[in-house]
Amino acid sequence: MFQAPHHQRYKGFSAPLSTELKKAHNTNSLPVRAGDSVRIMRGDRKGFEGKVTSADRAKYRLFVEGVTREKVDGTTIQVPIHPSKVMITRLNLEDKWRREMLKRKSKEAKQPKGKVTKEKKIKPPKKEVKKKKTKREVAEKSGES
């Protein structure tokens, strides 16, 4: 996973959608992007909501607006958060590609999921192949009679 190229790492940034978004878009999760609003679900900052300022694909971390800590020298830095520990509350739909992807996913979700059964071909029974007797078996038979 840590050696994956960036286009595959993008899928690893998926986070669950809030219940309202799940109903609206008929999908459970989407990759998090800058501009999305998220709620932190785990850790010390549980319950905090903010806008994603950036996503570090190399380290698999998100940076949320307002989630900061103070260093010993007094400077404030943003706290990195793993995308699996957040829930998306509002989507950034400025990107045309992302809007199209949501439409595609919602259509797939509406289609019934059923197994497609194929006709099985009936194979004719195999002919029995006679085993050749080994020298030992031949010797044992001749010794018995």
C-alpha positions in Angstrom: 0.0 0.0 0.0 2.8 2.4 0.8 4.4 1.6 -2.6 1.2 2.2 -4.5 1.1 4.9 -7.2 -0.9 8.1 -6.5 -3.9 7.1 -8.6 -4.3 4.0 -6.5 -3.7 5.8 -3.2 -6.6 8.0 -4.1 -9.0 5.1 -3.5 -7.3 4.5 -0.1 -8.5 8.0 1.0 -12.1 6.8 1.1 -14.3 7.8 4.1 -17.9 7.0 4.9 -20.6 9.5 4.1 -23.0 10.9 6.6 -26.5 9.4 6.7 -28.0 12.4 4.8 -25.4 12.1 2.0 -25.9 8.3 1.9 -29.6 8.8 1.2 -29.0 11.6 -1.3 -26.3 9.9 -3.4 -27.1 6.2 -2.8 -23.5 5.4 -1.9 -21.7 4.6 1.3 -18.2 6.1 0.9 -16.1 8.3 -1.3 -12.5 9.4 -1.4 -11.9 12.6 0.6 -10.8 15.7 -1.2 -9.7 19.2 -0.2 -12.8 21.3 0.2 -14.9 18.5 1.7 -16.3 19.1 5.2 -15.6 16.2 7.6 -16.4 15.2 11.2 -13.6 13.5 13.1 -15.0 10.2 14.6 -12.0 8.8 16.5 -9.2 10.1 18.7 -8.7 13.2 20.9 -10.5 15.5 18.5 -13.6 13.3 18.2 -16.7 15.2 17.2 -14.8 18.2 15.7 -16.1 19.3 12.3 -14.0 21.2 9.7 -13.1 21.7 6.1 -10.3 19.6 4.6 -7.4 22.0 3.7 -5.1 19.4 2.1 -4.5 15.6 1.7 -1.0 14.2 1.9 -1.2 11.1 -0.3 2.4 10.1 0.5 1.7 9.8 4.2 -2.0 8.9 4.0 -3.1 11.9 6.1 -5.7 14.7 5.9 -5.3 18.2 7.3 -8.6 19.7 8.7 -9.1 23.4 9.1 -9.0 24.3 12.8 -7.4 21.0 14.0 -4.0 22.3 15.3 -1.7 21.9 18.2 1.0 24.2 19.6 4.6 23.1 19.5 7.0 23.7 22.3 8.5 26.8 20.7 5.0 28.3 20.4 4.3 27.8 16.7 1.0 26.1 15.7 0.9 23.2 13.3 -2.0 21.3 11.7 -2.6 17.8 13.1 -2.6 15.0 10.5 -5.6 12.7 10.5 -6.1 9.3 8.8 -9.0 9.4 6.3 -10.6 6.2 7.8 -11.1 8.2 11.1 -13.4 10.8 9.6 -16.9 11.0 8.1 -17.8 13.2 5.2 -20.6 15.7 6.1 -20.5 17.9 3.0 -19.1 17.2 -0.4 -17.1 19.6 -2.6 -18.9 19.1 -6.0 -17.1 21.8 -7.9 -15.3 19.1 -10.0 -17.3 17.9 -13.0 -15.6 14.5 -12.8 -16.6 13.9 -9.2 -20.3 14.8 -10.0 -20.3 12.3 -12.9 -18.7 9.6 -10.6 -21.5 10.2 -8.0 -24.2 9.8 -10.7 -22.6 6.6 -11.9 -22.3 5.1 -8.4 -25.9 6.0 -7.6 -27.1 4.2 -10.8 -25.1 1.1 -9.9 -26.5 1.1 -6.4 -30.1 1.2 -7.7 -29.7 -1.8 -9.9 -30.7 -5.1 -8.2 -27.8 -7.3 -7.2 -28.5 -10.8 -8.2 -26.4 -13.8 -9.3 -26.5 -14.4 -13.0 -26.8 -18.1 -13.6 -25.4 -19.7 -16.6 -26.4 -23.0 -18.1 -24.1 -25.7 -17.2 -23.0 -28.1 -19.9 -23.4 -31.7 -19.0 -20.2 -33.6 -19.6 -20.4 -37.2 -20.7 -19.1 -39.7 -18.2 -15.5 -40.6 -18.6 -14.5 -44.1 -19.8 -12.9 -46.3 -17.2 -9.2 -46.8 -17.9 -7.8 -50.2 -16.9 -4.8 -49.9 -14.8 -1.7 -51.9 -15.8 -0.6 -54.3 -13.2 2.8 -53.9 -11.8 5.4 -56.7 -11.6 4.8 -57.0 -7.9 1.0 -57.4 -8.3 1.5 -60.1 -11.0 4.0 -62.0 -8.8 1.6 -61.8 -5.8 -1.3 -63.2 -7.9 0.8 -66.1 -9.3 2.1 -66.9 -5.8 -1.4 -67.1 -4.3 -2.8 -69.6 -6.9 
